[in-house]
C-alpha cells in the first residue's frame, strides 16, 4: 500500500455478491439514457433556441475539457473522504441532484427565457440560451461526479477480486447498452407530449415538449436506480492512514507516483483506443447520410437534404443494433476472457475487430458509390450497401462492449495492486478518453480535406490506430497478477 493511501478497516472482509455489483452498475443505465437523449434530440433543440452554429460546437467541446479536471479532483477527493455516508456515495448523490437540476434547466430553458423577457420573434433567445448553457455546464460536471465514483465503488465492493472487477465493469457496460436502447426508443416517439399536455406552450412546440417529457423520464429513472443502489448496497468501511499527513500538493504528487508503470501504460493504450473510436462515434450517421446515401444537408436541392435525412434514419437504426450487440457482448466478456486467457488478450483481439470494421467502411462506401452511378437520380442505395452498413454498426458493438468495461476493470486491478486509490485511477483513465475527444474533432476536418473530403480518411486512420493498439495491448500492456 502506497504512502498516505486509504486503507480498509476490514482488509480481508467478505466480498460483495454479484447482485450488489449488478445494482450499483444499473446506475449506468440512467446516465446513458440521458446521453442517448443528448445525442438524438439536443441538436434540433439548440437550433430552436437560436444558438449559432459556432457556439454549439464550443458547447459540446467544453464537456471533455471539464472532464479533464473534474474527474481527477473527484477521484482524488473520494479516495480520501471520511464520512458516515461513505466516500463514494456523497459524490454520487450530489452528482445525481445536480443532474436533475441541470436537466430541468435544459428542458425548460425556452419557458424560463420567455418568462424573463425573451422576444421569440428574434432568432436567438438570449435568456433561454443562457439557462440552457448553464444547465449543460452543470450536466457536464455532474456526470463526472456520478460515473467515476460509481465505477470506483464497484472496485471497492469487489475487494481486490480481479474477476469480480471484470464482471462488475461488464455489468456497467451492459447497463450502458440498456440506457442507449431506452433513450433512443423513447426519444424517437414524437407524441409523448400528450401524456403531459401542459408541456406544450407558446414558446415550446411539440418537439420541445417531447424533449421535456424525455428529460423528466430521465430524472425519474436516474433517481430510482441511484436510490435503490445506494440504499440497498452498503459501502465497505475504511479508514485513512494519517500517520504522516502531508500538504495537499504533496499528496497529489505521491498519488500520481504511486499509480505505477502498468497504469500509465494502460493510459497510453486507452488513449490510442479512443483515437481509433472517436471518428466513427462522432460521424457515423453523417457517413451514412453522405457517403452511403449520397445526400447533402447543405444543398439548395431539397431532395438532397431528404436523402441525407433518410441516411440518418438508417444510421439511427444501426445505432440501435449496435446497442443490442453491446449489451449481449457485455454479458459474454467474462467467459470470453477466461477462454482467451485473460481480459487483456480479449481487449487486444477485439481491437483487430474494430480495425477490420473501420476498414470495411471504405468497401461499403465504394459499393454504394458504384451503385449510384447506374441508379436513377435520388434513388436510395441498394440492399447490399444498406445491409453492409447495418452489419458494420452491429459488429462495432463487440469491441465497444470491451472498450466500455475492460480498461476500467484493469484500472481498478492495477490501482489495487499498486495501492493507489480506485477513484484517482478512474480519473486518470478518464483523461485517456477526454484528450482524444478534444483532439480528434480538431484534426478530423483538416485530415479529411487532405485526402479529398468525406469521413473515410478519418475512419481509415482509426483502423490503422486500432490495429497498432491491438498489438500494443497484447505486447506492451502488462497482465495483472493472477487473482481469481
NORMO-V920102 format. One record per residue. N is the residue number from 1. RES is the residue in one letter. PSI is psi in whole degrees, 0 to 359 (999 if undefined). OMEGA is omega as a letter, one per 30 degrees, with the letter a starting at -180 (* if undefined). Layout:
BEGIN
n:N res:RES psi:PSI omega:OMEGA
n:N res:RES psi:PSI omega:OMEGA
END
This chain:
BEGIN
n:1 res:X psi:130 omega:a
n:2 res:X psi:164 omega:a
n:3 res:X psi:137 omega:l
n:4 res:X psi:25 omega:l
n:5 res:X psi:152 omega:l
n:6 res:X psi:136 omega:l
n:7 res:X psi:145 omega:l
n:8 res:X psi:143 omega:l
n:9 res:X psi:322 omega:a
n:10 res:X psi:77 omega:a
n:11 res:X psi:323 omega:a
n:12 res:X psi:29 omega:a
n:13 res:X psi:170 omega:a
n:14 res:X psi:143 omega:l
n:15 res:X psi:152 omega:l
n:16 res:X psi:141 omega:l
n:17 res:X psi:161 omega:a
n:18 res:X psi:329 omega:a
n:19 res:X psi:331 omega:l
n:20 res:X psi:321 omega:l
n:21 res:X psi:323 omega:l
n:22 res:X psi:316 omega:a
n:23 res:X psi:314 omega:l
n:24 res:X psi:321 omega:l
n:25 res:X psi:333 omega:a
n:26 res:X psi:341 omega:l
n:27 res:X psi:328 omega:a
n:28 res:X psi:329 omega:l
n:29 res:X psi:318 omega:l
n:30 res:X psi:321 omega:l
n:31 res:X psi:314 omega:a
n:32 res:X psi:330 omega:l
n:33 res:X psi:314 omega:l
n:34 res:X psi:320 omega:a
n:35 res:X psi:326 omega:l
n:36 res:X psi:321 omega:l
n:37 res:X psi:319 omega:l
n:38 res:X psi:313 omega:a
n:39 res:X psi:324 omega:a
n:40 res:X psi:335 omega:a
n:41 res:X psi:337 omega:a
n:42 res:X psi:330 omega:a
n:43 res:X psi:312 omega:l
n:44 res:X psi:326 omega:l
n:45 res:X psi:322 omega:l
n:46 res:X psi:320 omega:l
n:47 res:X psi:322 omega:l
n:48 res:X psi:320 omega:a
n:49 res:X psi:347 omega:l
n:50 res:X psi:27 omega:l
n:51 res:X psi:124 omega:l
n:52 res:X psi:151 omega:a
n:53 res:X psi:319 omega:a
n:54 res:X psi:330 omega:l
n:55 res:X psi:320 omega:a
n:56 res:X psi:324 omega:l
n:57 res:X psi:319 omega:l
n:58 res:X psi:321 omega:l
n:59 res:X psi:314 omega:a
n:60 res:X psi:328 omega:a
n:61 res:X psi:333 omega:a
n:62 res:X psi:331 omega:a
n:63 res:X psi:303 omega:l
n:64 res:X psi:331 omega:l
n:65 res:X psi:319 omega:l
n:66 res:X psi:322 omega:a
n:67 res:X psi:330 omega:a
n:68 res:X psi:329 omega:a
n:69 res:X psi:313 omega:a
n:70 res:X psi:312 omega:a
n:71 res:X psi:329 omega:l
n:72 res:X psi:315 omega:a
n:73 res:X psi:314 omega:a
n:74 res:X psi:317 omega:l
n:75 res:X psi:315 omega:l
n:76 res:X psi:315 omega:a
n:77 res:X psi:322 omega:a
n:78 res:X psi:335 omega:l
n:79 res:X psi:339 omega:a
n:80 res:X psi:356 omega:a
n:81 res:X psi:133 omega:l
n:82 res:X psi:113 omega:l
n:83 res:X psi:160 omega:l
n:84 res:X psi:348 omega:l
n:85 res:X psi:355 omega:a
n:86 res:X psi:185 omega:l
n:87 res:X psi:334 omega:l
n:88 res:X psi:321 omega:a
n:89 res:X psi:318 omega:l
n:90 res:X psi:322 omega:l
n:91 res:X psi:318 omega:a
n:92 res:X psi:316 omega:l
n:93 res:X psi:315 omega:l
n:94 res:X psi:315 omega:l
n:95 res:X psi:318 omega:l
n:96 res:X psi:318 omega:l
n:97 res:X psi:316 omega:l
n:98 res:X psi:325 omega:l
n:99 res:X psi:316 omega:l
n:100 res:X psi:316 omega:l
n:101 res:X psi:314 omega:a
n:102 res:X psi:317 omega:a
n:103 res:X psi:321 omega:l
n:104 res:X psi:319 omega:l
n:105 res:X psi:320 omega:a
n:106 res:X psi:309 omega:a
n:107 res:X psi:325 omega:a
n:108 res:X psi:19 omega:a
n:109 res:X psi:318 omega:a
n:110 res:X psi:317 omega:l
n:111 res:X psi:315 omega:a
n:112 res:X psi:316 omega:l
n:113 res:X psi:319 omega:l
n:114 res:X psi:317 omega:l
n:115 res:X psi:333 omega:a
n:116 res:X psi:12 omega:l
n:117 res:X psi:10 omega:l
n:118 res:X psi:138 omega:l
n:119 res:X psi:109 omega:a
n:120 res:X psi:4 omega:l
n:121 res:X psi:345 omega:l
n:122 res:X psi:154 omega:a
n:123 res:X psi:314 omega:a
n:124 res:X psi:122 omega:l
n:125 res:X psi:97 omega:a
n:126 res:X psi:313 omega:a
n:127 res:X psi:321 omega:l
n:128 res:X psi:318 omega:l
n:129 res:X psi:319 omega:a
n:130 res:X psi:316 omega:a
n:131 res:X psi:324 omega:l
n:132 res:X psi:312 omega:a
n:133 res:X psi:319 omega:l
n:134 res:X psi:314 omega:l
n:135 res:X psi:321 omega:a
n:136 res:X psi:322 omega:l
n:137 res:X psi:318 omega:l
n:138 res:X psi:320 omega:a
n:139 res:X psi:320 omega:l
n:140 res:X psi:309 omega:a
n:141 res:X psi:314 omega:a
n:142 res:X psi:323 omega:a
n:143 res:X psi:319 omega:l
n:144 res:X psi:332 omega:l
n:145 res:X psi:340 omega:l
n:146 res:X psi:309 omega:a
n:147 res:X psi:313 omega:a
n:148 res:X psi:306 omega:l
n:149 res:X psi:329 omega:l
n:150 res:X psi:315 omega:l
n:151 res:X psi:322 omega:l
n:152 res:X psi:323 omega:l
n:153 res:X psi:322 omega:l
n:154 res:X psi:319 omega:l
n:155 res:X psi:319 omega:l
n:156 res:X psi:314 omega:a
n:157 res:X psi:335 omega:a
n:158 res:X psi:343 omega:l
n:159 res:X psi:53 omega:l
n:160 res:X psi:7 omega:l
n:161 res:X psi:110 omega:a
n:162 res:X psi:320 omega:a
n:163 res:X psi:319 omega:l
n:164 res:X psi:329 omega:l
n:165 res:X psi:319 omega:l
n:166 res:X psi:314 omega:a
n:167 res:X psi:318 omega:a
n:168 res:X psi:316 omega:l
n:169 res:X psi:334 omega:l
n:170 res:X psi:319 omega:l
n:171 res:X psi:316 omega:a
n:172 res:X psi:315 omega:l
n:173 res:X psi:319 omega:l
n:174 res:X psi:315 omega:a
n:175 res:X psi:334 omega:l
n:176 res:X psi:320 omega:l
n:177 res:X psi:318 omega:l
n:178 res:X psi:315 omega:l
n:179 res:X psi:319 omega:l
n:180 res:X psi:310 omega:a
n:181 res:X psi:315 omega:l
n:182 res:X psi:317 omega:a
n:183 res:X psi:314 omega:l
n:184 res:X psi:322 omega:a
n:185 res:X psi:310 omega:a
n:186 res:X psi:319 omega:a
n:187 res:X psi:337 omega:a
n:188 res:X psi:349 omega:a
n:189 res:X psi:119 omega:a
n:190 res:X psi:13 omega:l
n:191 res:X psi:22 omega:l
n:192 res:X psi:329 omega:a
n:193 res:X psi:338 omega:l
n:194 res:X psi:339 omega:l
n:195 res:X psi:325 omega:l
n:196 res:X psi:83 omega:a
n:197 res:X psi:335 omega:a
n:198 res:X psi:344 omega:l
n:199 res:X psi:341 omega:l
n:200 res:X psi:112 omega:a
n:201 res:X psi:176 omega:a
n:202 res:X psi:321 omega:a
n:203 res:X psi:358 omega:a
n:204 res:X psi:107 omega:a
n:205 res:X psi:187 omega:a
n:206 res:X psi:322 omega:l
n:207 res:X psi:314 omega:l
n:208 res:X psi:319 omega:l
n:209 res:X psi:320 omega:l
n:210 res:X psi:320 omega:l
n:211 res:X psi:318 omega:l
n:212 res:X psi:313 omega:a
n:213 res:X psi:316 omega:l
n:214 res:X psi:317 omega:a
n:215 res:X psi:324 omega:l
n:216 res:X psi:321 omega:l
n:217 res:X psi:320 omega:l
n:218 res:X psi:316 omega:l
n:219 res:X psi:314 omega:a
n:220 res:X psi:312 omega:a
n:221 res:X psi:315 omega:a
n:222 res:X psi:315 omega:a
n:223 res:X psi:317 omega:a
n:224 res:X psi:312 omega:a
n:225 res:X psi:315 omega:l
n:226 res:X psi:317 omega:a
n:227 res:X psi:313 omega:l
n:228 res:X psi:311 omega:a
n:229 res:X psi:313 omega:a
n:230 res:X psi:336 omega:l
n:231 res:X psi:329 omega:a
n:232 res:X psi:326 omega:a
n:233 res:X psi:111 omega:l
n:234 res:X psi:148 omega:l
n:235 res:X psi:148 omega:l
n:236 res:X psi:146 omega:l
n:237 res:X psi:145 omega:a
n:238 res:X psi:167 omega:l
n:239 res:X psi:152 omega:l
n:240 res:X psi:137 omega:l
n:241 res:X psi:107 omega:a
n:242 res:X psi:22 omega:a
n:243 res:X psi:324 omega:a
n:244 res:X psi:68 omega:a
n:245 res:X psi:126 omega:a
n:246 res:X psi:166 omega:l
n:247 res:X psi:157 omega:a
n:248 res:X psi:313 omega:a
n:249 res:X psi:319 omega:l
n:250 res:X psi:325 omega:l
n:251 res:X psi:317 omega:l
n:252 res:X psi:315 omega:a
n:253 res:X psi:315 omega:l
n:254 res:X psi:323 omega:a
n:255 res:X psi:313 omega:a
n:256 res:X psi:324 omega:l
n:257 res:X psi:324 omega:a
n:258 res:X psi:352 omega:l
n:259 res:X psi:323 omega:l
n:260 res:X psi:160 omega:a
n:261 res:X psi:317 omega:l
n:262 res:X psi:322 omega:a
n:263 res:X psi:322 omega:l
n:264 res:X psi:327 omega:l
n:265 res:X psi:322 omega:l
n:266 res:X psi:320 omega:l
n:267 res:X psi:314 omega:a
n:268 res:X psi:309 omega:a
n:269 res:X psi:330 omega:l
n:270 res:X psi:318 omega:l
n:271 res:X psi:316 omega:l
n:272 res:X psi:320 omega:l
n:273 res:X psi:317 omega:a
n:274 res:X psi:334 omega:l
n:275 res:X psi:324 omega:l
n:276 res:X psi:324 omega:a
n:277 res:X psi:318 omega:a
n:278 res:X psi:324 omega:l
n:279 res:X psi:318 omega:l
n:280 res:X psi:316 omega:a
n:281 res:X psi:327 omega:a
n:282 res:X psi:329 omega:a
n:283 res:X psi:20 omega:a
n:284 res:X psi:310 omega:a
n:285 res:X psi:328 omega:l
n:286 res:X psi:321 omega:l
n:287 res:X psi:317 omega:l
n:288 res:X psi:316 omega:a
n:289 res:X psi:320 omega:a
n:290 res:X psi:299 omega:a
n:291 res:X psi:325 omega:a
n:292 res:X psi:312 omega:a
n:293 res:X psi:343 omega:l
n:294 res:X psi:21 omega:a
n:295 res:X psi:171 omega:a
n:296 res:X psi:109 omega:a
n:297 res:X psi:345 omega:a
n:298 res:X psi:356 omega:a
n:299 res:X psi:147 omega:l
n:300 res:X psi:345 omega:l
n:301 res:X psi:109 omega:a
n:302 res:X psi:331 omega:l
n:303 res:X psi:324 omega:l
n:304 res:X psi:324 omega:l
n:305 res:X psi:321 omega:l
n:306 res:X psi:322 omega:l
n:307 res:X psi:318 omega:l
n:308 res:X psi:315 omega:l
n:309 res:X psi:323 omega:l
n:310 res:X psi:322 omega:l
n:311 res:X psi:321 omega:l
n:312 res:X psi:321 omega:l
n:313 res:X psi:321 omega:l
n:314 res:X psi:322 omega:l
n:315 res:X psi:321 omega:l
n:316 res:X psi:321 omega:l
n:317 res:X psi:321 omega:l
n:318 res:X psi:322 omega:l
n:319 res:X psi:325 omega:l
n:320 res:X psi:315 omega:l
n:321 res:X psi:319 omega:l
n:322 res:X psi:317 omega:a
n:323 res:X psi:323 omega:l
n:324 res:X psi:314 omega:l
n:325 res:X psi:322 omega:l
n:326 res:X psi:314 omega:a
n:327 res:X psi:315 omega:a
n:328 res:X psi:317 omega:a
n:329 res:X psi:325 omega:l
n:330 res:X psi:322 omega:l
n:331 res:X psi:341 omega:a
n:332 res:X psi:357 omega:a
n:333 res:X psi:314 omega:a
n:334 res:X psi:310 omega:l
n:335 res:X psi:324 omega:l
n:336 res:X psi:323 omega:l
n:337 res:X psi:317 omega:l
n:338 res:X psi:322 omega:a
n:339 res:X psi:321 omega:a
n:340 res:X psi:351 omega:l
n:341 res:X psi:22 omega:l
n:342 res:X psi:153 omega:a
n:343 res:X psi:326 omega:a
n:344 res:X psi:318 omega:l
n:345 res:X psi:321 omega:l
n:346 res:X psi:318 omega:l
n:347 res:X psi:317 omega:l
n:348 res:X psi:317 omega:a
n:349 res:X psi:314 omega:a
n:350 res:X psi:341 omega:l
n:351 res:X psi:327 omega:l
n:352 res:X psi:327 omega:l
n:353 res:X psi:317 omega:l
n:354 res:X psi:315 omega:l
n:355 res:X psi:317 omega:a
n:356 res:X psi:317 omega:a
n:357 res:X psi:317 omega:l
n:358 res:X psi:322 omega:l
n:359 res:X psi:325 omega:a
n:360 res:X psi:343 omega:l
n:361 res:X psi:328 omega:l
n:362 res:X psi:318 omega:l
n:363 res:X psi:313 omega:a
n:364 res:X psi:323 omega:l
n:365 res:X psi:317 omega:l
n:366 res:X psi:322 omega:l
n:367 res:X psi:316 omega:a
n:368 res:X psi:318 omega:l
n:369 res:X psi:320 omega:l
n:370 res:X psi:320 omega:a
n:371 res:X psi:324 omega:a
n:372 res:X psi:332 omega:a
n:373 res:X psi:332 omega:a
n:374 res:X psi:358 omega:a
n:375 res:X psi:160 omega:l
n:376 res:X psi:157 omega:l
n:377 res:X psi:141 omega:l
n:378 res:X psi:13 omega:l
n:379 res:X psi:145 omega:l
n:380 res:X psi:163 omega:l
n:381 res:X psi:160 omega:a
n:382 res:X psi:171 omega:a
n:383 res:X psi:329 omega:l
n:384 res:X psi:315 omega:l
n:385 res:X psi:318 omega:l
n:386 res:X psi:317 omega:l
n:387 res:X psi:322 omega:l
n:388 res:X psi:319 omega:l
n:389 res:X psi:310 omega:a
n:390 res:X psi:325 omega:l
n:391 res:X psi:321 omega:l
n:392 res:X psi:314 omega:l
n:393 res:X psi:316 omega:a
n:394 res:X psi:315 omega:a
n:395 res:X psi:327 omega:a
n:396 res:X psi:341 omega:l
n:397 res:X psi:334 omega:a
n:398 res:X psi:302 omega:l
n:399 res:X psi:333 omega:a
n:400 res:X psi:321 omega:l
n:401 res:X psi:320 omega:l
n:402 res:X psi:319 omega:l
n:403 res:X psi:324 omega:a
n:404 res:X psi:352 omega:a
n:405 res:X psi:303 omega:a
n:406 res:X psi:316 omega:l
n:407 res:X psi:321 omega:a
n:408 res:X psi:323 omega:l
n:409 res:X psi:317 omega:l
n:410 res:X psi:324 omega:l
n:411 res:X psi:318 omega:l
n:412 res:X psi:318 omega:a
n:413 res:X psi:313 omega:a
n:414 res:X psi:321 omega:l
n:415 res:X psi:328 omega:l
n:416 res:X psi:321 omega:a
n:417 res:X psi:325 omega:a
n:418 res:X psi:343 omega:a
n:419 res:X psi:4 omega:l
n:420 res:X psi:163 omega:a
n:421 res:X psi:147 omega:l
n:422 res:X psi:326 omega:a
n:423 res:X psi:313 omega:a
n:424 res:X psi:327 omega:l
n:425 res:X psi:322 omega:l
n:426 res:X psi:325 omega:l
n:427 res:X psi:318 omega:l
n:428 res:X psi:318 omega:l
n:429 res:X psi:325 omega:l
n:430 res:X psi:327 omega:l
n:431 res:X psi:325 omega:l
n:432 res:X psi:348 omega:l
n:433 res:X psi:313 omega:a
n:434 res:X psi:331 omega:l
n:435 res:X psi:312 omega:l
n:436 res:X psi:328 omega:l
n:437 res:X psi:330 omega:l
n:438 res:X psi:320 omega:a
n:439 res:X psi:315 omega:a
n:440 res:X psi:311 omega:l
n:441 res:X psi:329 omega:a
n:442 res:X psi:327 omega:a
n:443 res:X psi:344 omega:a
n:444 res:X psi:315 omega:a
n:445 res:X psi:303 omega:l
n:446 res:X psi:322 omega:l
n:447 res:X psi:316 omega:l
n:448 res:X psi:318 omega:a
n:449 res:X psi:327 omega:l
n:450 res:X psi:330 omega:a
n:451 res:X psi:25 omega:l
n:452 res:X psi:10 omega:l
n:453 res:X psi:178 omega:a
n:454 res:X psi:177 omega:a
n:455 res:X psi:345 omega:a
n:456 res:X psi:319 omega:a
n:457 res:X psi:317 omega:l
n:458 res:X psi:322 omega:l
n:459 res:X psi:316 omega:a
n:460 res:X psi:325 omega:l
n:461 res:X psi:319 omega:l
n:462 res:X psi:323 omega:l
n:463 res:X psi:317 omega:l
n:464 res:X psi:315 omega:a
n:465 res:X psi:319 omega:l
n:466 res:X psi:319 omega:l
n:467 res:X psi:314 omega:l
n:468 res:X psi:318 omega:a
n:469 res:X psi:322 omega:l
n:470 res:X psi:318 omega:l
n:471 res:X psi:317 omega:a
n:472 res:X psi:319 omega:l
n:473 res:X psi:319 omega:a
n:474 res:X psi:337 omega:a
n:475 res:X psi:328 omega:a
n:476 res:X psi:319 omega:a
n:477 res:X psi:122 omega:a
n:478 res:X psi:145 omega:l
n:479 res:X psi:144 omega:l
n:480 res:X psi:158 omega:l
n:481 res:X psi:152 omega:a
n:482 res:X psi:124 omega:l
n:483 res:X psi:82 omega:l
n:484 res:X psi:999 omega:*
END
